[in-house]
Structures are given as structure tokens and as C-alpha cells.
Amino acid sequence: MSAWTKTTLRSLLVPGGVLLLAVVLLVYSGWLTLALPSLSFLYYCALAGGMLLAWRFHSSRIFLSLLVLFLAGQALEFFNEKQLLVAQVLAVGVPLDFVLIALMHERGFSRESIAAPAVFLFAQCVVVATLCSGAPGVSSRAHHPAASLALPNFAIFLFAAGGIFLLGRFLLTRKPADSGMLWSLAAFFLALRGAPTARVSTLYAAIAACILAASIIENSYLLAYHDELTTLPSRRAFNEALMSLEEPYSIAVVDIDHFKKFNDTYGHDTGDEVLRLVAANLARVTGGGQAYRCGGEEFNILFPGKTTGDVVEHLENLRRRIESSEFHLRGGDRRQNPRGPERRNERARGRARKAQAIRQLARQKSPVALAVTVSIGVATAVGENSDPEIVLKAADQALYRAKENGRNRVETASPRRRGRVKAAGIA
């Protein structure tokens, strides 16, 4: 699957890229009218607000990134007459710090997770102070932190290398924190080099902090409205989408066949891989559908403006695509590997009997290649039966029939059946 999907581009550009672009346009349009004291106040508010958000949401990586920006600004302000030297040192230190912070595992604000980075940053402050204390003054400008400076080529290269690494990191993780660190580093580079005045450089420094703070909010939004395992929208997003639907629309309910046996036989790690496989196919459903994970192995697909006749072919194509997506176990069936004489006795025999049904789904070409299938029920909002709850219940009934009729199939709800569902719901 291509790394540059529409969702990936949106996650990369929003909110960090959009914020930075807005500031760049503001600077070059000449509409920046705020005085330096106001911009300085914005800068420190962004730092303080971002740190408070990071602490409240247990995001130690964002907190450390904001701390790096704060220390860099303080160094430029303290060694005011040696800003060029300080900027050259920061051109090495800040990209390196961002890369190392990006590689950290998020473990909140435990002593173990904070101690090592804190010692490293303290050592960097000592190095900067030592280098700058003995160096002659090279500038007499009384600029605010991050005033415009002409950086050497090696500094530009280091910022570019750090940005490329953070971009690659984001493409691997798809996390807002990595996207925020990328755009924050770009904003700090502009603050350090590309600003013609102290006001503009301070604005870039402030937006670097704002981008990191915004990444925390974006991450909280994703956790609330997206399923972390599959990255599909979650039940909350599904319920909100239901409120804005207008006739006609269709709802499809998708359930993975024999999923419990996958978990019991091969373990929950394999079950998670199966969920990701199915979700990846659901995310590419055609016909204008939007897939949601609503719990366990059950997914829902909304088709705004579509009837059952419009979507059945697309659902059938989806079912066939999932059926043909061969799933390979990593390292074989670890749950079946003997680990001693006791594991080879009753427990192993009981597990073998329990796994018999799922083993029949295995493809003959490889002992660790499994066939994953889904059953699908679909219903359409028609006339008086247009309430989303009624349509959803009708789709559930169609799903049950698909399972009763042998699984791995698509079943549709008829108006007559929907009427019975409505009557049962009222009763």
C-alpha cells in the first residue's frame, strides 16, 4: 500500500503544516502588525501552555521538545552578543535533540523516562555556556531570542537531515507527535535563519511551540474518534455520523468469521494482525463508503446517498478481496509449539480439538497461511424505516442470516424484515 495516501497527507499537514504555512503567508503579506512585546508574550504563553498540556496528557516527548525550544531561546537571549556562535551550536543540538526525542518510547513522566533526557539537556547547556563564555562577541544587536542570522551550510544540512528523519518516522508511526516535531523543527529553523527582523523570528519561535501544543490536541482527538489498533474511525465517530445522515443511505455490518477461534488458537497478537488486515481492506471500500470499527471484530460501513442495490456489488468485491488476502503467521503457530512433556499431554490435545474448525480454513499451500473471511449484512433507510437504529438492527439481522447460511457472504435486509425488526424494537 502506498505511503502517500490521502489520510496520511492530511495527518502530515494538519495541524502543523497548516499553522506554519499560515504564519509564512502572514509574514510575506506584510500583515504582521503586533509589536515585539506582544509577540514575546505569545511566545512564552505558547511554551507554558504547551508544557501544561503535555504534562496533563502525559506526553513526555512533547514536553521535552518544548523544553529544548525554551532552552534554545534562553541561550540566544543570554549570550546576546554572541548570537551567531550560539545559533551554530543550536543548529547542531536542536535537530539532534528532536531526533533523539522522536526515538524515545512514550512512558509518561516516570523518573526513568525523564532522568536520562534531563541529564543530557543539562550537559548540553553546560557545553553551550562553556563554548560561548570564552568566545569573543561577534554581534552587538539587542535582538530577541531567535533573531535572524546567516547560518553556514552545515547547519542547513543538519536541519534538513533532522527533518528527513522525522518525516520518515512519521510515515512509520502516523502519530501526530512525530508530525508536530517535524513542523516545529522547520518553524525553529525559520526563526533561527530566515527571519528578517526580531518580530518575525519571535513569531516563528512562537508557532514552533504552538505546533507542538496542537499535536497534543490532535492526538487526543484521534484517540477519541479513531481506533488505535486499526486506525479506522471508532464507534464515537460512527454515532456522530449517524446523526447527520439523510435519506437515502445504507449501513453494512461486517463481522470476521471464526475470529474467536483465531484468538483462542493462535493468540491475541495474531488476532490483532487479522483485525489490521481486514481494516486495511475496509478502509479501501469502494462506492463512497466509510468504514468504522465499532468493537471487537465488528465493523460498520456507511454509504450516504446509496441504496442496497447501489452498494451490494461493492460489498461483494470487498468480501472477495478480503477472502483473497492471504494471512501468514509469523514464525508459525507458536501456541502449538511443544514446550515440555506436560504441554504435550491433555492441554495440547484439547487445544488441537478446539482449533480443528479454524485449521480447516488454512490454505493447503502453506501450514502457516490462513484464509480470513467476513460475513456482511446490509440495509437501507427507506420511508418510515429510516431511523438509523432501525436500519442498523435490520443490517444486524441480515448479518445473522449470512452466518446461518454458511458465512463468507453478503446478505441484504428486505423491507418486510425491517418492519419486523421495528416492531420488535418498539415492543
Order of alpha helices (4+ residues) and beta strands (2+ residues): alpha-alpha-alpha-alpha-alpha-alpha-alpha-alpha-alpha-alpha-beta-alpha-alpha-beta-beta-alpha-beta-alpha-alpha-beta-beta-alpha-beta-alpha
